[in-house]
């Protein structure tokens, strides 16, 4: 993604476009780091979040 950001900057000369794409990349990395999959069989439907 950094290469794409740099190519956009080189072609447009717009630093704001570069910074925007870079910030989007950083945000995407942070959110995927904290996301987790929840198995439907691993949760109690009467009390969500309680898998006991």
C-alpha distance (Angstrom), angle and dihedral (degrees) to the residues before:
residue distance angle dihedral
X1 . . .
X2 3.80 . .
X3 3.80 89.2 .
X4 3.80 90.1 52.8
X5 3.81 91.4 49.7
X6 3.79 90.9 49.6
X7 3.82 92.5 47.8
X8 3.81 90.7 51.3
X9 3.79 89.7 51.2
X10 3.80 93.2 48.1
X11 3.81 93.4 48.8
X12 3.80 98.5 41.5
X13 3.78 101.5 28.5
X14 3.78 85.9 -141.6
X15 3.79 112.7 136.2
X16 3.81 90.5 -172.1
X17 3.81 91.0 61.2
X18 3.80 90.0 50.1
X19 3.80 93.0 48.8
X20 3.81 92.1 45.6
X21 3.80 92.8 53.0
X22 3.79 91.4 44.4
X23 3.81 91.7 51.0
X24 3.81 91.0 48.5
X25 3.80 89.5 52.0
X26 3.82 91.4 50.5
X27 3.80 91.6 47.8
X28 3.80 91.6 49.4
X29 3.83 91.3 51.0
X30 3.81 91.7 50.1
X31 3.80 95.0 49.3
X32 3.79 95.6 46.7
X33 3.79 89.1 50.2
X34 3.81 92.0 61.1
X35 3.79 99.2 36.7
X36 3.77 118.3 102.5
X37 3.74 135.0 -178.1
X38 3.79 118.7 -116.3
X39 3.76 117.5 -151.0
X40 3.80 111.3 -137.6
X41 3.79 89.0 -136.3
X42 3.81 91.9 53.6
X43 3.79 97.6 67.3
X44 3.77 137.2 70.5
X45 3.82 109.3 -124.0
X46 3.81 93.4 -154.5
X47 3.81 92.3 52.9
X48 3.82 109.9 26.2
X49 3.77 113.7 -146.3
X50 3.80 93.3 24.6
X51 3.79 109.0 102.5
X52 3.80 95.6 176.5
